[in-house]
Amino acid sequence: MRSILVFVCLLHSAFAQNHLDSMDATVRLGIHEKHFPGGILWFQHGEKIYHKAYGNRTLVSNITPNSKGTLYDAASLTKVVATTPAIMLLVERGLIDLTKTAATYVPEFVGDGKERILVRQLMTHTSGLRPGISRKPDWSGYNEGLKRIWAEKPIHEPDTKFVYSDINFILLGELVRRVSGLPLNEFCKKEIFGPLKMGDTTFIPNAALRDRIAPTTVEEDGVVHGVVHDPTSRRMQGVTGHAGLFTTAADVAKYAKMFLDGGKPIFKPETVTLMTRPNQPETITAARGLGWDVNSPYASLRGEHYSPSSFGHTGWTGTSVWIDPPSNSFVIFLSNRNHPTEAGRTRDTRYTLSSLAAEATRHYRITTPRTVLNGVDVLAKRRFRDLNGLTVGLITNHTGRTRSDKSTIDLLHQSPQVTLKVLFGPEHGIRGEMDQAEIADGKDSKTSLPVYSLYGVTKKPKPEQLDGLDALVFDIQDIGCRFYTYISTMQHAMEEAATRKLKFVVLDRINPINGHTIDGPILDGKTSFTATHPIPLRHGMTVGELAILMKRELKLDLDLHVVPVEGWRRELYQDNTDLTWINPSPNMRNLTEAVLYPGIGLLEFMKLSVGRGTETPFEVIGAPYLDSVALIKYLETYKLPGITFEAIDYTPTASKFKGELCHGLRFTITDRTAYRSVDTGLAIATYIAKHHAQVADFSKFKKLLVHPKTYELVKAGAPLTEIHKAWAAARHSFEERRASCLLY
């Protein structure tokens, strides 16, 4: 994974930081998925700016890290950053009339009905012209391109259909030249780029800028670098109204800010209003301003929340800008998604960035549950392209299901693009029903595929079980806790896949207890199946993100691919989404228990019931020797936020103290945002160490804690503030290690 965070500009307290973190992760995800090598983000809200560079500028010859000063081929942003403002300046000056025909200014543009096409129709893509000039037979030269436009025949009557057309804007660029007496590049430099101090924005960049320019595709004669990518613009010598501009995020930001400032110092406010409101006929549903996209099929980059009065544009190379006057904000993303090939994509990245930007302004309130796709649903949505043609083994259990409640086993087994050969089951088995020390191999009754246990004599796949495979696929719902063993199963399988040179694909799933909260000490001791990697008790990561972290830190030579979740945000718990809860293990029966588990589960190797054998495991604790009232009084001295305690008696039907009356507590979470489960566990452990160390076998508290300093502090009765200090440096280090692995 080459996602490298290179620069950061201003982080302002008025932004919602968790959304900014998610914007970073969104770009990293695109890089991880090889959708683009790198990019530049500029998000501005009023005078507050968030500006970052990510990944690499180039991947061919020399891998070059990105920087904020990178120039990108703007592609069709040329239409709105150069041609549209040039036309509108001439409109303001009375030199062009939008209601007149294009032939008024370019007399050669006649015949076959072209003489009826208005300037406004060119700007709204309702002219009826084709999308582009044919490139066959081969031709070159600016004037030759114009000759081909003079020969064009409209394919629709004007004002009857929206057809996005480069021809419209090539012709508009020529209108600027004819009316102003200056070529488009010179007019824009003098009248737009100069006044706005857009010093890096230019057509036909000079050789001195080459090292700062992001290349695009690799063609037969080499990398397209420093010359316009668009084939038509290149044939027409690089100065055209539809493409050819090179620019930086900082310069596009100066231009976008002008619109939020009412047009100053270039336009009158009424010109900005005219330019950015819908100008197409009512019979055409694709809403287009003059040059700008308002709500057409190309407007997905508006995202989920930006208002109907917002506007923007995209470019073929992976560039975009979207401006939202109601929230006084805009978001710019520049990338070279077609480097080194045209296989890249930025649609999902741009959509998510705009959605997060809108939320970060706090102008839009989001209350409804989110539609979320886990990795398996994304895999199906992508028509299995991530596994196309591969023979795979699947590590899964009953939680591996689609939104439509189809098992991942059946989905892959029935897919013609994938050959599913073997299954592997974790702790609790392939169906999640077993709660025992070891699980034997077996056969899946529905598919007749062999099922190899990864919770038996061995915890990792055996070499012979991997024969004939191209990849291992992992699809299991984790709950965000270090000692929940599914992530250990994943790590062992990753290690074996690396040894066998197999691809490893994680079908990612949300962290149900949110991906934002980090809690508890980082593992400091010998690793084991319940302590698989140096992470905190509550790590705030998805399994896909953990796989990236593990690959990096274990230095695995592994072809790792994460099929991401769509629609999830780090701050969301599962019940903030529309996903259905499936018990990930027999005693993990609801989200509340998952939130409690990192602290309450921490206690269970001692002689203490944590609710197994009751209807509410991890929501209660107890033992025959406990005094419920005394324990509650003790815990109340901690003033733990977000939780209350109730004295109860119960008799477990299984596990510790089966059939014995236990005195204990019931936990009620009153504010899960403020609540920290690990502190609850530590406070209870401190009480047990003080009053019941011998009968409770307190030394077993070490088993899942795996942090000697914390163990000694708890044993000594130290306050939580002192215990937290024992983790502080390692936690900060973990946050840095974790940051570059986050995908959401």
Secondary structure, DSSP 8 states (H G I E B T S, - for coil): ----EEEE----TTS-HHHHHHHHHHHHHHHHTTS-SEEEEEEEETTEEEEEEEEEEE-SSS-EE--TT-BEE-TTHHIIIIIHHHHHHHHHTTS--TTSBGGGT-TT--STTGGG-BHHHHHTT-S---SS----S----HHHHHHHHHT---SS-TTS-----HHHHHHHHHHHHHHHSS-HHHHHIIIIITTTT-TT-EES--GGGGGGB----EETTEE--SS---HHHHHTTT--SSS-EEE-HHHHHHHHHHHHTTTTTTS-HHHHHHHHS--S-TT--SEE-SSSEEESTTGGGGTTT--TT-EEEEETTTEEEEEEGGGTEEEEEEE-TTSSSTT---HHHHHHHHHHHHHHTT-S---S-B--B-HHHHHHHTTTTTTTT-EEEEEE-TT-B-TTS-BHHHHHHH-TT-EEEEEEE-TTTTTT---SS----EE-TTT--EEEESSSS-SS--GGGGTT-SEEEEE----SBTTSTHHHHHHHHHHHHHHHT-EEEEE----TT-SS--EEEE--S--BTTB-SS-EEE----HHHHHHHHHHHTT---EEEEE--BS--TT--GGGBS-----SSTT--SHHHHHHHHHHGGGTTSS-B-STTSSSTTSEEEETT--HHHHHHHHHTTT-TTEEEEEEEE--SSSTTTTS-EEEEEEEES-TTT--HHHHHHHHHHHHHHHSTTTTTGGGGHHHH--HHHHHHHHTT--HHHHHHHHHHHHHHHHHHHHTT---
